[in-house]
Amino acid sequence: MEEAELVLVQQPDRHGGPVRFGRGVLSRRGGAFHVRWEDDGTEEMVKLGGRIAGAPQGSLRLDFLLDHASSMASFDEDPTGPVLRLLRESRSGLTRTQIRQKLQDLGIEVDLKRARWKRIERILLSHDDVQVSGKGAAAVFECKPAKKSQDEAGERPGSDATAPASPQAEAQPPTPVVLASPAENGPAEAVAGEPEVTGWPSDVASTEPEKPEPAVTLCPAAPDSTPVRVGEPVPAAKAASLTERLAEATGEDAARSLGHYLSNPLAVGARLGELTKEQLDALVRELEDDETAALEVLLLALPRSSAVANRAAVPSGQTLTPLLAAAAAEVQAYVEPKPDVVSAAAALLRRVCAAGELSTASIPALVTLASAVAAGCSEDGVRALDDCALALSRLLPSMSRDERCSVDLDRLAPLVTGLPFTPDGGRAALILAVGKVRSKSMLHDEWWTGANLDDLAGCANGILAGVTSRPEVAVRYLHPLVVRELSVVESRGRLTFLLGLPSEFLVGVPGEAVAAAFHRVATTDPVVAIWTGSLMQEQRVRSLRRDAEQAQAAAKIADERAEAAEGRAAAMADRCTQLEETLRAEHRGTASLRSAQDRQIQIDVIRSLVNLAAEVEELAADGTEAEVLIERSRALVMAQALDPIGQAGQKMTFDPTVHEPIVGVPKDGTDVTVIRPGYHWRPPGEDVLIEKALVTT
C-alpha cells in the first residue's frame, strides 16, 4: 500500500481562529518540513509540535484536526462511520484495545464499561462489512475487502471471486516472535489470554477475567509458528527483525515500519518498560548494526533503570533533535498523557539532557516534554526537570536572533517552580540564562515562586550573583524576604545569618526593621542585649552629632544667604539713585526742548500773520481790487496748509459739523449763505478743524 500524502495542520493561536493546513509538503530535512499553506500559498519550514500536527491525507485523524467540533458531533450522532474508517485505515486490523486507544488519541473518551463502548462493540460484532478473527481480548476486527468483478480478479467464470489470482498476490506475514511458556499444553491460548498491549498508549485490562499464567520468556519462534518451550532445543531459524520483535513486545499483531516506532518513542518506551530483564536482553540480541542504533534510540525512553539501556550509546545531536520532535508531537496528541507516557518522557529527558550534544533546534521539543512532565510531577520527574533546566540554560544563550524571537521564555517559568534553588541546580542556572537572553523575562513572578531566603543567599554567592545584584530583582524579591525574616527572627544564630547576607540583600532595608529585630532577640539573649545597648548608645551619639552638624550647616547657609541679600539690597539702592538722577536730567532736557519748540511755533505763527498783514497793506496801497486782494490772501493761507470752508456770499447746504449759524438752528440740508469762511488745517496725515464757517439762512 502506498503511503498517503502527509497533510500538516496548524491550530489557531486564539479561540475561534482559523485552522491552516498545507497539503503540499515540498521537502523534509531532518525533523523539519517545507510546507505550502493552502490559505495564502505561503511557504515555510515547520516542525511538528506546538500548534503544528500532521496526518495522512483522507484519514480520520485529519478530519478531527481540521474540525474537531464537527467530527465529535458526527461521532456522537453515529459512531459507525468513524469506527469503520479506523478499520479501513488499518493494514492488519485492530483489537478492541487498539480501537479504544485510537479513539482516545482523537480526543474521544471511551470506557469499556460505559454505554458508548457497548454501542461501538455492537457495531463491530454485527456490521456486515466487519469480519472478526480470534477470541476474547485477542480478537482482531477487519473491514471485509470489496468484492471485485471477474474481469478485475482475472479469473474464469465459476471460480472463487474472492481468492487471489496467485499465491504471491498477498504478502506473507513475517515469522512472529512469541512469548513462549514452559506449560505442557496450549501455549498459544495462554498467550492469547494475556491483556492486549499495543504500540499506542493504553492501560486497559481485558473484558474477560484474567487467568494466572506462568512466567514467560522471549524466544524466537519456529518457522511453523509453534512456540518453543524453555529447555527444548531451538530450531535453526533466521533471527527476527527489530520491527518484528517490537511488534511482539508491544502486543501488536503485525510488525509496522521502523519509522512508526521511532515516531512514537514514548509509547514504545512505556511498553518496553513492562518487559523483564530477560525479555529486554532477548530484544537486543543478534541485531544488525542499523537496527541496534534504532533500538538504542528507543531505549532512551525506557522509564526505568536497565543494564540494556545503560549500555546503549547516546546518539548524536542530529539524531536527538528529530527524536525529541517526535516525542513532543506524541505528547501533544493526548488530551492528557497517561502516567506511563509521562514517565517515559521524564526518562527521555534525563538521558538526552545528560548527553550534552543538543542543538538549539531542540528547545521547543524540550519545553513541550518538560511541560508534560511538570504537569504530572513525580520524584523522577523532578530530576528530569532539573536536568532539562540545566540543558536549556546551556542552549538559550546560543540561540540566534530569530530563535530568540520565536521562544516564549515565560513558558519556561512553570517548568522550574517545583525545583529547589541550589547553586548547582537547574532552576538557578535557567534563571541566569533567561536573564542573559531577555532580562525583563526573569522578573516574571513565577520564576521566584516558593523561593526562600536561605536558598537564594546560597545561590547569590555563586551562580545567581549576576542576577541578585540587579536592583530591580533585589527590590522586588530579595528585600521582602529579608524584611519578613527580620520581623520573626528570635535567635542570635539567625540574626548572625542575616548580618552575613550579601550587600544587595540589605541595601534599602528599613533601619527600623533591623532595630526591632535586635530588640526582639535581646529580650532572650544577654549577649545580643549588651551589643544592642552599646549600639543604641553609640547610635544616639551619632544621631545627636549628625543633628548638630546639620544645624551648623543650616546656620552657615543662612548666614551666607543673609550676606548675599544685603549685598543685593545695597546694589539695588545704588542703582535706584542712578536711575533717579538720569530721570531728572532727562526731564530737564525734555522741558527745555518743549519750551524751545513752543517758542518756535509762536514765531512761525507771528511770521505768517506779519506776512499776511504786509501783503494786505501793500495791495491796499496799490488800490488793488477786492477780488485780487481776497485771492492773494487765500494763496497765503493755503501755503500754510489751511483749506477754506466756503467763500463769503457763497450758497451752500447746511452741515452742522463745519457751519456755525448766526441765528437759529437750520435743519440739515437747508440752503445757507456763507457770511465768513471757516478753515481746516491739513498738515501731512492730519485734518484739524480750526474755525467753522459763519452762515445765515
C-alpha positions as CSV (number, residue, x, y, z in Angstrom):
1,M,0.0,0.0,0.0
2,E,1.4,3.4,-0.9
3,E,1.9,5.9,1.8
4,A,-0.8,8.6,1.9
5,E,0.3,12.2,1.4
6,L,1.1,13.9,4.7
7,V,-1.0,17.0,5.5
8,L,0.3,19.5,8.1
9,V,-2.3,21.3,10.2
10,Q,-1.7,24.5,12.3
11,Q,-4.1,25.1,15.1
12,P,-5.2,28.7,15.7
13,D,-3.3,30.7,18.4
14,R,-6.6,32.0,19.7
15,H,-10.1,30.5,20.3
16,G,-12.2,30.6,17.3
17,G,-9.3,31.4,14.9
18,P,-9.0,29.7,11.5
19,V,-7.2,26.4,11.1
20,R,-4.4,26.4,8.5
21,F,-3.4,23.3,6.6
22,G,-0.9,22.5,3.9
23,R,-1.2,19.5,1.5
24,G,2.0,20.5,-0.3
25,V,4.8,19.1,1.8
26,L,7.6,20.1,-0.7
27,S,10.6,18.6,1.2
28,R,11.8,17.3,4.5
29,R,15.1,18.0,6.2
30,G,15.5,16.1,9.5
31,G,12.5,16.9,11.7
32,A,11.6,20.0,9.6
33,F,9.0,20.1,6.8
34,H,8.9,22.5,3.9
35,V,5.2,23.1,3.5
36,R,3.0,25.3,1.3
37,W,-0.1,26.6,3.2
38,E,-3.4,26.4,1.3
39,D,-5.0,29.6,2.6
40,D,-2.5,32.1,1.2
41,G,0.1,30.0,-0.7
42,T,3.0,31.0,1.6
43,E,5.8,28.5,2.2
44,E,7.9,27.9,5.3
45,M,9.9,25.4,7.2
46,V,8.0,24.0,10.2
47,K,8.4,21.3,12.8
48,L,5.8,19.0,14.4
49,G,5.0,20.1,17.8
50,G,3.2,23.0,19.5
51,R,0.3,24.0,17.2
52,I,1.7,22.0,14.3
53,A,0.4,18.4,13.7
54,G,0.4,16.0,10.8
55,A,-1.9,13.4,9.5
56,P,-2.2,11.3,6.2
57,Q,-4.5,12.7,3.5
58,G,-8.0,11.4,3.9
59,S,-7.5,10.0,7.3
60,L,-9.9,10.2,10.2
61,R,-7.3,12.0,12.3
62,L,-7.0,14.7,9.7
63,D,-10.8,15.3,9.9
64,F,-10.5,15.7,13.6
65,L,-7.5,18.1,13.3
66,L,-9.3,20.3,10.7
67,D,-12.7,20.5,12.5
68,H,-12.7,18.7,15.9
69,A,-16.1,20.0,17.0
70,S,-18.0,18.8,13.8
71,S,-16.1,15.5,13.9
72,M,-17.1,14.9,17.5
73,A,-20.7,15.8,16.8
74,S,-20.8,13.4,13.9
75,F,-19.3,10.6,16.1
76,D,-21.8,11.3,18.9
77,E,-24.6,11.0,16.4
78,D,-23.5,7.8,14.8
79,P,-20.1,6.2,15.6
80,T,-20.4,3.6,12.9
81,G,-18.7,5.6,10.2
82,P,-15.6,6.7,12.2
83,V,-15.1,3.2,13.6
84,L,-15.3,1.7,10.1
85,R,-12.8,4.3,8.8
86,L,-10.4,3.3,11.6
87,L,-10.6,-0.3,10.5
88,R,-10.1,0.6,6.8
89,E,-7.1,2.7,7.6
90,S,-5.5,-0.2,9.5
91,R,-3.4,-2.6,7.4
92,S,-3.8,-5.6,9.6
93,G,-7.0,-5.0,11.6
94,L,-7.4,-3.7,15.2
95,T,-8.1,-5.3,18.5
96,R,-10.6,-3.8,21.0
97,T,-7.8,-2.1,22.9
98,Q,-6.3,-0.6,19.8
99,I,-9.6,0.7,18.6
100,R,-10.2,2.3,22.0
101,Q,-6.8,3.8,22.2
102,K,-7.0,5.3,18.7
103,L,-10.4,6.9,19.6
104,Q,-8.8,8.3,22.7
105,D,-6.0,9.7,20.6
106,L,-8.7,11.6,18.6
107,G,-10.0,13.1,21.9
108,I,-12.9,10.6,22.2
109,E,-13.1,9.2,25.8
110,V,-14.2,5.6,25.7
111,D,-14.6,3.4,28.8
112,L,-15.1,-0.3,28.3
113,K,-17.9,-0.4,30.9
114,R,-19.9,2.5,29.5
115,A,-22.7,2.7,27.0
116,R,-20.6,4.4,24.3
117,W,-18.2,1.5,24.1
118,K,-21.1,-1.1,24.2
119,R,-22.6,0.6,21.2
120,I,-19.3,0.5,19.3
121,E,-18.9,-3.2,20.2
122,R,-22.3,-4.0,18.8
123,I,-21.2,-2.3,15.6
124,L,-18.1,-4.4,15.4
125,L,-19.8,-7.7,16.1
126,S,-22.9,-7.2,13.9
127,H,-21.9,-5.0,11.0
128,D,-21.9,-6.7,7.6
129,D,-18.6,-5.1,6.5
130,V,-16.7,-6.2,9.6
131,Q,-15.1,-9.6,10.0
132,V,-13.7,-11.0,13.3
133,S,-10.8,-13.4,13.8
134,G,-9.7,-14.7,17.2
135,K,-11.4,-14.6,20.5
136,G,-11.5,-12.5,23.7
137,A,-9.0,-9.7,24.0
138,A,-7.0,-11.1,21.1
139,A,-10.0,-10.7,18.7
140,V,-9.0,-8.7,15.6
141,F,-11.6,-6.7,13.7
142,E,-11.1,-6.0,10.0
143,C,-13.1,-4.5,7.2
144,K,-14.0,-7.1,4.6
145,P,-12.3,-6.4,1.2
146,A,-14.5,-5.1,-1.5
147,K,-15.7,-7.7,-4.0
148,K,-14.1,-7.5,-7.4
149,S,-15.7,-8.4,-10.8
150,Q,-14.5,-11.4,-12.7
151,D,-12.6,-9.2,-15.1
152,E,-10.9,-7.3,-12.3
153,A,-10.0,-10.5,-10.5
154,G,-8.7,-12.1,-13.7
155,E,-10.5,-15.4,-13.1
156,R,-12.6,-17.8,-15.1
157,P,-16.4,-18.0,-14.5
158,G,-17.3,-20.3,-11.7
159,S,-14.1,-19.7,-9.7
160,D,-14.0,-18.2,-6.2
161,A,-14.2,-14.4,-6.8
162,T,-12.6,-13.6,-3.5
163,A,-9.5,-15.8,-4.0
164,P,-6.2,-14.1,-5.0
165,A,-5.1,-14.5,-8.6
166,S,-1.8,-16.1,-7.5
167,P,-0.2,-17.2,-4.2
168,Q,2.1,-14.2,-4.5
169,A,-0.8,-11.8,-4.6
170,E,-0.9,-11.5,-0.8
171,A,2.1,-10.6,1.3
172,Q,3.2,-13.4,3.6
173,P,3.3,-12.3,7.3
174,P,6.8,-12.3,8.9
175,T,7.8,-15.1,11.3
176,P,6.4,-13.9,14.6
177,V,8.3,-13.6,17.9
178,V,6.0,-15.1,20.5
179,L,6.0,-15.2,24.3
180,A,6.7,-18.9,24.8
181,S,5.6,-20.7,28.0
182,P,7.0,-23.9,29.6
183,A,3.4,-25.1,30.1
184,E,2.8,-28.5,28.6
185,N,-0.5,-27.7,26.7
186,G,-2.0,-24.7,24.9
187,P,0.8,-22.2,25.0
188,A,-0.8,-20.2,22.2
189,E,-4.1,-20.0,24.0
190,A,-2.3,-18.9,27.2
191,V,-0.7,-16.1,25.4
192,A,-3.9,-15.0,23.8
193,G,-5.5,-14.7,27.3
194,E,-3.0,-12.0,28.3
195,P,-4.0,-8.4,28.3
196,E,-3.6,-6.8,24.9
197,V,-0.6,-4.5,24.6
198,T,-0.1,-2.2,21.6
199,G,2.2,0.5,20.4
200,W,-0.4,3.1,21.3
201,P,-0.5,4.3,24.9
202,S,-3.1,2.3,26.9
203,D,-3.5,0.5,30.1
204,V,-6.8,-1.3,29.8
205,A,-7.5,-4.7,31.1
206,S,-9.2,-7.4,29.1
207,T,-13.0,-7.6,29.4
208,E,-12.6,-11.3,30.2
209,P,-11.4,-12.5,33.7
210,E,-7.6,-12.8,33.8
211,K,-6.1,-16.2,34.4
212,P,-2.8,-16.7,36.3
213,E,-0.2,-17.7,33.8
214,P,3.4,-19.0,34.3
215,A,6.3,-16.7,33.7
216,V,7.2,-16.3,30.0
217,T,10.5,-15.6,28.2
218,L,11.0,-14.0,24.8
219,C,12.2,-16.6,22.3
220,P,12.3,-16.8,18.5
221,A,9.5,-19.0,17.1
222,A,10.0,-21.9,14.7
223,P,9.0,-21.4,11.0
224,D,5.7,-23.2,11.6
225,S,4.9,-20.7,14.4
226,T,4.9,-23.4,17.0
227,P,6.1,-21.9,20.3
228,V,9.4,-23.2,21.6
229,R,9.4,-24.1,25.3
230,V,12.2,-23.5,27.6
231,G,14.5,-26.4,27.8
232,E,13.8,-27.7,24.3
233,P,16.3,-27.1,21.5
234,V,15.5,-24.2,19.3
235,P,15.2,-25.0,15.6
236,A,17.6,-23.1,13.4
237,A,15.8,-20.1,12.1
238,K,16.6,-16.6,10.9
239,A,16.6,-14.1,13.8
240,A,13.6,-11.9,13.8
241,S,14.0,-8.3,12.7
242,L,13.8,-5.4,15.1
243,T,10.3,-4.4,13.9
244,E,9.0,-7.9,14.4
245,R,10.4,-8.0,17.9
246,L,9.0,-4.6,18.7
247,A,5.6,-5.7,17.4
248,E,5.6,-8.7,19.7
249,A,7.0,-6.7,22.7
250,T,4.2,-4.1,22.3
251,G,1.5,-6.6,21.6
252,E,0.8,-5.7,18.0
253,D,-0.5,-8.4,15.6
254,A,1.8,-7.4,12.8
255,A,5.1,-5.5,12.5
256,R,4.9,-2.0,11.4
257,S,7.6,0.2,9.8
258,L,10.6,1.2,11.9
259,G,9.6,4.8,11.3
260,H,6.3,4.1,13.0
261,Y,8.0,3.1,16.2
262,L,10.5,5.9,16.1
263,S,7.7,8.4,15.6
264,N,6.1,7.1,18.9
265,P,9.1,6.8,21.1
266,L,7.2,7.4,24.4
267,A,4.5,4.8,23.8
268,V,7.2,2.2,22.7
269,G,9.4,3.1,25.7
270,A,6.4,2.7,28.1
271,R,5.7,-0.7,26.7
272,L,9.3,-1.8,26.8
273,G,9.4,-0.7,30.4
274,E,6.9,-3.5,31.2
275,L,9.3,-6.2,29.9
276,T,11.5,-8.2,32.2
277,K,15.3,-8.1,32.1
278,E,15.4,-11.4,30.2
279,Q,12.9,-10.1,27.6
280,L,15.0,-6.9,27.1
281,D,18.1,-9.0,26.7
282,A,16.4,-11.1,24.1
283,L,15.1,-8.0,22.3
284,V,18.6,-6.6,21.7
285,R,20.2,-10.0,20.8
286,E,21.6,-10.6,17.3
287,L,20.5,-7.3,15.7
288,E,22.0,-5.7,12.7
289,D,24.1,-2.5,13.3
290,D,21.5,-0.1,12.0
291,E,18.7,-1.9,14.0
292,T,20.9,-1.7,17.1
293,A,21.2,2.0,16.6
294,A,17.5,2.4,16.2
295,L,16.8,0.4,19.3
296,E,19.3,2.4,21.3
297,V,17.2,5.5,20.3
298,L,14.0,3.9,21.6
299,L,15.7,2.7,24.8
300,L,16.3,6.4,25.7
301,A,12.6,6.5,26.7
302,L,12.7,3.4,28.9
303,P,11.1,4.5,32.1
304,R,13.3,2.6,34.5
305,S,17.0,1.7,35.1
306,S,18.2,-1.1,33.0
307,A,21.6,-2.6,32.1
308,V,20.5,-2.7,28.5
309,A,19.6,1.0,28.4
310,N,22.8,1.9,30.3
311,R,24.9,0.1,27.8
312,A,23.3,1.9,24.9
313,A,25.3,4.7,23.4
314,V,23.6,8.1,23.4
315,P,23.0,9.2,19.7
316,S,24.4,12.4,18.3
317,G,22.6,15.7,18.4
318,Q,21.5,15.2,14.7
319,T,19.6,12.1,15.8
320,L,18.3,13.6,19.1
321,T,16.6,16.6,17.6
322,P,14.1,14.7,15.4
323,L,13.6,12.1,18.2
324,L,12.6,14.9,20.6
325,A,10.4,16.5,18.0
326,A,8.6,13.1,17.5
327,A,8.2,12.7,21.3
328,A,6.8,16.2,21.6
329,A,4.3,15.6,18.8
330,E,3.3,12.4,20.5
331,V,2.7,14.2,23.8
332,Q,0.6,16.9,22.1
333,A,-1.6,14.3,20.5
334,Y,-3.0,13.4,24.0
335,V,-5.7,15.3,25.8
336,E,-4.0,14.3,29.0
337,P,-0.9,12.0,28.8
338,K,-1.1,8.8,30.8
339,P,1.3,8.3,33.7
340,D,3.4,5.7,31.8
341,V,3.9,8.1,28.9
342,V,4.9,10.9,31.3
343,S,7.4,8.5,32.9
344,A,8.8,7.7,29.5
345,A,9.0,11.4,28.7
346,A,10.9,12.0,32.0
347,A,13.3,9.2,31.3
348,L,13.9,10.5,27.8
349,L,14.6,14.0,29.1
350,R,17.1,12.7,31.7
351,R,19.1,10.6,29.3
352,V,19.0,13.2,26.4
353,C,19.9,16.2,28.6
354,A,22.8,14.3,30.1
355,A,24.3,13.8,26.6
356,G,25.2,17.5,26.3
357,E,25.1,17.4,22.5
358,L,21.7,19.1,21.9
359,S,21.2,21.9,19.4
360,T,19.1,25.0,19.8
361,A,16.6,23.5,17.3
362,S,15.6,21.0,20.1
363,I,14.5,23.8,22.5
364,P,10.7,23.8,21.6
365,A,10.5,20.0,21.9
366,L,12.3,20.1,25.3
367,V,9.9,22.7,26.6
368,T,6.9,20.6,25.4
369,L,8.2,17.4,27.0
370,A,9.1,19.2,30.2
371,S,5.7,20.8,30.4
372,A,4.1,17.3,30.3
373,V,6.5,16.1,33.0
374,A,5.9,19.1,35.2
375,A,2.1,18.6,35.0
376,G,2.3,15.1,36.5
377,C,5.4,15.8,38.6
378,S,6.9,12.9,40.5
379,E,10.3,12.3,42.1
380,D,11.7,11.0,38.8
381,G,10.0,14.0,37.1
382,V,11.7,16.5,39.4
383,R,15.2,15.0,38.5
384,A,14.3,15.1,34.8
385,L,13.1,18.7,35.0
386,D,16.3,19.7,36.8
387,D,18.4,18.1,34.1
388,C,16.2,19.7,31.4
389,A,16.6,23.1,33.0
390,L,20.4,22.7,33.0
391,A,20.3,21.7,29.3
392,L,18.1,24.7,28.5
393,S,20.4,27.0,30.4
394,R,23.3,25.9,28.1
395,L,21.2,26.2,24.9
396,L,19.4,29.6,25.4
397,P,22.5,31.9,25.2
398,S,23.5,30.1,21.9
399,M,20.2,30.9,20.1
400,S,20.2,33.0,17.0
401,R,18.2,36.2,16.9
402,D,15.3,34.6,15.1
403,E,15.2,31.7,17.6
404,R,15.1,34.2,20.5
405,C,12.1,35.9,19.0
406,S,10.3,32.6,18.5
407,V,10.8,31.1,22.0
408,D,8.3,32.2,24.7
409,L,10.6,32.5,27.7
410,D,7.7,33.0,30.1
411,R,6.6,29.4,29.2
412,L,9.8,28.1,30.8
413,A,9.0,29.5,34.3
414,P,6.3,26.9,35.2
415,L,8.8,24.1,34.5
416,V,11.0,25.1,37.4
417,T,8.5,26.2,40.1
418,G,8.8,22.8,41.7
419,L,12.6,22.8,41.7
420,P,14.7,24.0,44.6
421,F,17.2,26.8,44.5
422,T,20.6,25.2,44.7
423,P,24.0,26.6,43.5
424,D,24.4,23.7,41.0
425,G,20.7,23.1,40.2
426,G,18.8,23.8,37.0
427,R,16.5,26.4,38.4
428,A,19.2,29.0,39.2
429,A,21.1,28.2,36.0
430,L,17.9,28.7,33.9
431,I,17.1,32.0,35.5
432,L,20.6,33.2,34.8
433,A,20.3,32.1,31.2
434,V,16.9,33.8,30.7
435,G,18.4,37.0,32.2
436,K,21.1,37.0,29.6
437,V,18.7,36.4,26.7
438,R,15.9,38.8,27.9
439,S,16.4,40.5,31.2
440,K,12.8,41.6,31.7
441,S,11.6,38.0,31.5
442,M,13.3,37.0,34.7
443,L,11.1,39.5,36.6
444,H,8.1,37.1,36.0
445,D,6.9,36.2,39.5
446,E,6.6,32.5,38.6
447,W,10.4,32.2,38.4
448,W,10.7,33.1,42.1
449,T,7.6,31.2,43.4
450,G,8.5,29.2,46.6
451,A,11.9,30.8,46.9
452,N,13.2,31.2,50.5
453,L,16.0,33.5,51.9
454,D,18.4,30.7,52.7
455,D,18.4,29.1,49.2
456,L,18.7,32.5,47.5
457,A,21.6,33.5,49.7
458,G,23.4,30.3,48.9
459,C,22.9,30.9,45.1
460,A,23.7,34.6,45.4
461,N,27.3,33.7,46.4
462,G,27.6,31.6,43.3
463,I,25.7,31.2,40.1
464,L,23.0,33.8,40.8
465,A,25.3,36.6,41.7
466,G,24.8,38.4,38.4
467,V,21.0,38.2,38.9
468,T,20.5,39.1,42.6
469,S,22.9,42.1,42.3
470,R,20.4,43.8,39.9
471,P,18.5,46.5,41.8
472,E,15.1,45.5,40.3
473,V,15.5,41.9,41.4
474,A,16.7,43.0,44.9
475,V,13.8,45.4,45.4
476,R,11.1,43.1,44.1
477,Y,12.1,39.7,45.5
478,L,15.0,39.9,48.0
479,H,14.1,42.8,50.2
480,P,10.6,41.5,51.1
481,L,12.2,38.2,52.2
482,V,14.7,40.0,54.4
483,V,12.1,42.2,56.0
484,R,9.8,39.2,56.6
485,E,12.7,37.3,58.2
486,L,13.7,40.3,60.3
487,S,10.1,40.5,61.6
488,V,10.2,37.0,63.0
489,V,13.9,36.4,63.9
490,E,14.3,35.3,67.6
491,S,17.8,33.8,67.8
492,R,21.4,35.1,67.8
493,G,22.3,32.5,65.1
494,R,19.6,33.6,62.8
495,L,20.5,37.2,63.4
496,T,24.1,36.4,62.5
497,F,22.9,34.8,59.3
498,L,21.0,37.9,58.3
499,L,24.0,40.1,59.1
500,G,26.1,37.9,56.8
501,L,23.9,38.3,53.8
502,P,25.4,39.8,50.6
503,S,25.1,43.6,50.4
504,E,22.4,43.6,47.7
505,F,20.0,41.8,50.2
506,L,20.4,44.6,52.8
507,V,20.6,47.8,50.8
508,G,17.4,49.7,51.2
509,V,16.1,47.6,54.1
510,P,14.4,50.0,56.7
511,G,16.6,50.6,59.7
512,E,13.6,50.4,62.0
513,A,13.1,46.7,60.9
514,V,16.8,45.9,61.9
515,A,16.5,47.7,65.2
516,A,13.3,45.9,66.0
517,A,14.9,42.6,65.2
518,F,17.8,43.3,67.6
519,H,15.5,44.4,70.4
520,R,13.4,41.2,70.0
521,V,16.4,38.9,70.2
522,A,17.9,40.9,73.0
523,T,14.9,40.1,75.3
524,T,16.1,36.4,75.4
525,D,19.8,36.6,74.6
526,P,22.1,38.6,77.1
527,V,24.9,38.8,74.6
528,V,22.7,40.4,72.0
529,A,21.3,42.7,74.7
530,I,24.7,44.0,75.5
531,W,25.5,44.6,71.9
532,T,22.1,46.3,71.4
533,G,22.7,48.6,74.3
534,S,26.1,49.6,73.1
535,L,24.8,50.0,69.6
536,M,21.8,52.1,70.7
537,Q,24.1,54.5,72.8
538,E,26.6,54.8,70.0
539,Q,23.7,55.3,67.6
540,R,22.2,58.0,69.8
541,V,25.6,59.9,70.0
542,R,25.9,59.6,66.3
543,S,22.4,60.8,65.8
544,L,23.0,63.9,68.1
545,R,26.3,64.6,66.3
546,R,24.6,64.3,63.0
547,D,21.8,66.7,64.1
548,A,24.4,69.2,65.4
549,E,26.3,69.0,62.1
550,Q,23.1,69.5,60.2
551,A,22.2,72.5,62.3
552,Q,25.6,74.1,61.9
553,A,25.4,73.6,58.2
554,A,22.0,75.1,58.1
555,A,23.1,78.2,60.1
556,K,26.1,78.7,57.8
557,I,23.9,78.5,54.8
558,A,21.5,81.0,56.4
559,D,24.4,83.5,57.1
560,E,25.7,83.2,53.6
561,R,22.2,83.9,52.3
562,A,21.8,86.9,54.5
563,E,25.1,88.4,53.4
564,A,24.2,87.8,49.8
565,A,20.8,89.5,50.4
566,E,22.4,92.6,52.0
567,G,24.8,92.9,49.1
568,R,22.0,92.7,46.6
569,A,20.0,95.4,48.6
570,A,22.9,97.8,48.6
571,A,23.5,97.3,44.9
572,M,19.8,97.9,44.2
573,A,19.8,101.2,46.3
574,D,22.8,102.5,44.2
575,R,21.0,101.6,41.1
576,C,17.8,103.4,42.1
577,T,19.8,106.6,42.9
578,Q,21.4,106.4,39.5
579,L,18.1,106.0,37.8
580,E,16.6,108.9,39.6
581,E,19.4,111.3,38.5
582,T,19.1,110.1,35.0
583,L,15.3,110.6,35.1
584,R,15.7,114.2,36.4
585,A,18.3,115.0,33.7
586,E,16.1,113.7,31.0
587,H,13.1,115.6,32.4
588,R,15.1,118.9,32.4
589,G,16.2,118.2,28.8
590,T,12.6,117.5,27.8
591,A,11.2,120.6,29.4
592,S,13.8,122.8,27.7
593,L,13.2,121.2,24.4
594,R,9.4,121.7,24.7
595,S,9.8,125.4,25.6
596,A,12.0,125.9,22.5
597,Q,9.5,124.1,20.3
598,D,6.6,126.2,21.7
599,R,8.6,129.4,21.1
600,Q,9.4,128.4,17.6
601,I,5.7,127.7,16.9
602,Q,4.8,131.1,18.2
603,I,7.4,132.7,16.0
604,D,6.2,130.8,12.9
605,V,2.6,131.9,13.6
606,I,3.5,135.6,14.1
607,R,5.7,135.4,11.0
608,S,2.7,134.2,9.0
609,L,0.5,136.9,10.4
610,V,3.1,139.5,9.6
611,N,3.4,138.3,6.0
612,L,-0.4,138.4,5.6
613,A,-0.7,141.9,7.1
614,A,2.1,143.2,5.0
615,E,0.7,141.7,1.8
616,V,-2.8,143.2,2.5
617,E,-1.3,146.6,3.3
618,E,0.8,146.6,0.1
619,L,-2.2,145.6,-2.0
620,A,-4.5,148.2,-0.5
621,A,-1.9,150.9,-1.0
622,D,-1.7,150.0,-4.7
623,G,-5.5,150.2,-4.9
624,T,-5.9,146.5,-5.8
625,E,-9.4,145.4,-6.3
626,A,-11.2,143.3,-3.6
627,E,-11.2,140.1,-5.6
628,V,-7.5,140.3,-6.2
629,L,-6.9,141.1,-2.5
630,I,-9.0,138.1,-1.5
631,E,-7.3,135.8,-3.9
632,R,-3.8,136.8,-2.6
633,S,-5.0,136.3,1.0
634,R,-6.3,132.8,0.2
635,A,-3.0,131.9,-1.5
636,L,-1.0,133.0,1.6
637,V,-3.4,130.9,3.8
638,M,-3.2,127.8,1.6
639,A,0.6,128.0,1.8
640,Q,0.2,127.2,5.5
641,A,-1.9,124.1,4.7
642,L,-5.2,126.0,5.6
643,D,-8.1,124.9,3.5
644,P,-11.1,127.4,3.4
645,I,-14.7,126.3,4.1
646,G,-16.7,128.1,1.6
647,Q,-16.4,131.8,0.4
648,A,-18.2,134.9,1.7
649,G,-21.5,135.1,-0.1
650,Q,-21.4,131.5,-1.4
651,K,-24.6,129.4,-1.2
652,M,-24.1,126.0,0.5
653,T,-26.1,123.2,2.1
654,F,-26.0,123.4,5.9
655,D,-23.6,121.0,7.6
656,P,-23.5,121.4,11.4
657,T,-20.0,119.8,11.5
658,V,-18.4,122.7,9.6
659,H,-21.1,125.5,9.7
660,E,-21.9,127.8,12.6
661,P,-25.4,129.6,12.1
662,I,-25.6,133.2,13.2
663,V,-29.3,132.9,14.1
664,G,-31.3,129.8,14.8
665,V,-30.6,126.2,14.1
666,P,-31.2,125.3,10.4
667,K,-32.1,121.7,9.6
668,D,-29.5,119.5,7.9
669,G,-29.6,120.1,4.1
670,T,-31.1,123.6,4.3
671,D,-29.6,126.2,1.9
672,V,-27.5,128.8,3.7
673,T,-25.2,131.7,2.7
674,V,-21.6,131.9,4.0
675,I,-21.0,135.2,5.8
676,R,-17.4,134.4,6.9
677,P,-15.5,131.3,5.7
678,G,-14.0,128.8,8.1
679,Y,-10.7,126.8,7.8
680,H,-9.3,123.3,8.0
681,W,-5.7,122.8,8.8
682,R,-4.4,119.8,6.9
683,P,-0.8,119.0,7.6
684,P,0.5,115.7,6.3
685,G,-1.5,112.9,7.9
686,E,-3.9,115.2,9.9
687,D,-7.2,117.1,9.4
688,V,-7.9,119.7,12.1
689,L,-11.0,122.0,12.1
690,I,-9.6,125.4,13.0
691,E,-12.8,127.5,12.6
692,K,-16.3,126.8,11.4
693,A,-17.8,129.0,8.7
694,L,-20.5,131.6,9.8
695,V,-23.7,131.1,7.8
696,T,-27.2,132.5,7.7
697,T,-30.5,131.3,6.1
